[in-house]
Amino acid sequence: MEMPIPNADILAKKSRLVERLLQVLPNEAVIHSENETKVYECDGLTAYRCPPLCAVLPACTEEVAAVLKICHEMNVPVVPRGSGTSLAGGALPTADSVILGVARMSEVLETDYENRFVRVQTGRTNLSVTGAVEEDGFFYAPDPSSQLACAIAGNIAMNSGGAHCLKYGVTTNNLMGVRMVMMDGSVVDIGGAHLDASGLDLLGIICGSEGQLGVVTEATLRILHKPEGARPVLMGFDSNEVAGACVSDIIKAGVLPVAIEFMDRPVIEATEAFAGAGYPDCEALLIVEVEGSDQEIDDQLDLICSIAERHNPVELRQSKSADESARIWLGRKSAFGAMGQINDYMCLDGTIPVSELPHVLRRIGELSDQYGLKVGNVFHAGDGNMHPLILFDANKEGDLELCEAMGADILRLCVEVGGCLTGEHGVGVEKRDLMFDQFTATDLEAQMVVKDVFDPNWLLNPAKVFPLSASEERMAS
Amino acid sequence: MLIPTDEKELADAISSAKGPLSIRGGNTRGFAADGTPLATTGLSGISLYEPGALTLVAAAGTPIDDIQDALAAEGQRLPFEPIDHRPILNSQGTPTIGGVVAANVSGPRRIQAGACRDSLIGVRFVDGQGTTIKNGGRVMKNVTGYDLVKLMAGSYGTLGVISEVAFKVLPAASSAACVLIEGLTDANAIKAMSRALGSPFDVSGAAHVPVGLDGTPVTMIRLEGFEKSVRYRANELKNILDEFGDINIELDPANVAKGWAWVRDATPFVGTNGDIWRVSVKPSDAPDLVAKIAPKSHLYDWGGGLIWVEVASGTDVRAAMRNIQGHATRIRGDGHAPKFHPEAPLLAKINRELRQKFDPRGILNPSLMG
């Protein structure tokens, strides 16, 4: 993967930059020695690393504004960073950039149950947003699997999803307002505790813009009362096709589960070896979870099971208790760890139309044979968001490149059948150069003019989202 | 009137335009600006509908009724319950799906299922230079590139003319109930609705009608789903709302549907002659704001977060909104005040620059949004 050549002029003015940053931030909030900046050399996509020029950890919106103003004046690129859990390299620095981390900004600023929102600083982790309101029965719905560590700032940047978004939507559907610092240091408030935007839907374009339009420092988030309960049913099938058809039939029957998770044989076997959840020996496994009172859950699960029965499941295990639920979820929740025990893996994130599921799984199997790399599939089946895990050996010469090439082929396949490159992880650097497979130059230009408006000098989060060939002219000027 | 019949004709019509274009679908919502009329009604038809994948793609000029009929045949629906503006505006014509998107038209279920923009997963549109642009797609989870889909929803034709839209749809509920509380003051009604919306019972509509059909106030809380579940939740709600007053539960599906269509289309204002505004605020701010506006009549939806008010012609309700977060849009009437809420200076600049990028000649519904 190619990154832009660091700007020598910027590298040369590091000491002047650090001096100015220290005028607006306390000493401990400016990290500039070479052994310390190494901490920020990568995010969750560890295959690519590059220490930044320096890193800053402001504690409030005003400090963020002061930092951006300085960087704007000195023409220094800025890479915003939440908790650094991006799997797409969304917070990968360039050598001539300043990492702006929001980790020290984690306060809850306002909790309002009557109007059902919380306002938080965006360095707060996803799970601790729920943590702040759960004693009173509420929760924040988007639940990316990194929710223990990932920050709201990164959730907004990537428009993060999660297992339960079939019912509750993704970040953009639960974000009501932001306070955002523009690259020149000016501060804007968009949306708030009321619904829908006046004027153009700027909130909608900021969410998912991968930190390229501004640095979001505060967010107003919708909270909901927790359901009375939730329980899953586990079902095993002897082919991916049948499991796919069952998903479609459940949806057509008018049930809207909160989650429909799919695992194929390689993942089932790996998780059994790792966690021993007692999964059946089968080709495909579904976990379908519904919510409500005990009686409501039973009624829905009965209906779902009657649909599954028509597809001759090899196993149908309806949870009757919290213990049984935990056991059903155990394997799914340890799937990534289990695959990691076998080898290094690359996690893809393409989305496909649900109807293409059997075809795409078959093609992935063929690609796996062709490249000689094993693949496991675990994903959110209700919405078609796939997570193929390609196993490779990072210590073996050429294996990473082989894995990348195979990953690119799988993502092109997702686009070819009417889907997209990324459903919830974001483009980052990882899928940047595949964007022309999904978009025409005109389609991308329409996105890039939005960045021109918010960040005319293209200083925020450089070398992400757009292919370098498409953005280099703008970056250079 | 320009009525292109495919996307290419639409692009040609825009690139060869010599002056302002008045962009509209069925022109039932009263938003088209001055200029040569350009209607999308010639672009019509559902091109893809997969009930098992909950997705539908249609040309922008497709009548909303066609979409809803196709969905109903499979037991599904558009989640956001679009409003029909014809009765209150006394307008003619056939509302189109593109118009629904351009105006981000969302009804009572907005509080549970999101706005039109939340269900929209893909668009194709032609910008002010005649360039055709695609964003999003036909899958419901997609974070590939910037989300221009959201930007197009509610842009009222000022960034481009939408030619095709794709939606995430939902199963239609097989049953519905309405919990009715009579006689509440506005402030107590908001409190009751907040309690219902803050419960685990998945409320899909919460409205307060200060002057009901029989003259007394009525608060309406809707539940939808499978019949047994709806009955259970209605009784649970009755229990937690007990202290607010006498509670009845309406279970007749026809009555429930009629009641919510009445709220959705702001029916109390049909045939009146004042200006109508739609005000979006934090629900707990709503009663005081209404007292300040002192409207001729009003109606709360979205648990109090949406206030429909009718005021004397020419009144600017925004004068009452100082120090209150939110915004007001004039739906009917021609006062001196702009239709859309003026933005803070920096946001106004961003809005203006975005419009300049997508429509450099300023010909698409010019000046409509500022």
Interface residues (C-beta under 8 A of the other chain):
Chain A: D112 Y113 E114 N115 R116 G137 F138 M158 N159 G161 C165 G169 V170 T172 N173 M182 S186 V188 D189 I190 G192 A193 H194 L195 D196 A197 S198 G199 L200 D201 L202 L203 G204 I205 C207 G208 S209 H225 K226 P227 E228 V247 S248 D249 I251 K252 A253 G254 V255 L256 G292 S293 Q295 E296 D299 Q300 T351 I352 P353 V354 S355 H380 D383 G384 N385 G418 G419 C420 L421 T422 G423 E424 H425 G426 V427 K431 M435 Q438 F439 T440 T442 D443 L444 A446 Q447 V449 V450 K451 D452 V453 F454 V465
Chain B: E50 P51 G52 A53 L54 T55 E74 G75 N104 S106 R110 I111 G114 A115 R117 D118 D127 T131 T132 I133 K134 N135 G137 R138 V139 M140 K141 N142 V143 T144 G145 Y146 D147 L148 V149 K150 L151 A153 G154 S155 L159 L170 P171 A172 A173 S174 K191 S194 L197 G198 S199 P200 D202 F226 K228 S229 Y232 S280 V281 K282 P283 S284 W302 G305 L306 Q325 G326 H327 T329 F340 H341 E343 A344 L346 L347 A348 I350 N351 E353 L354 R355 K357 F358 M369 G370
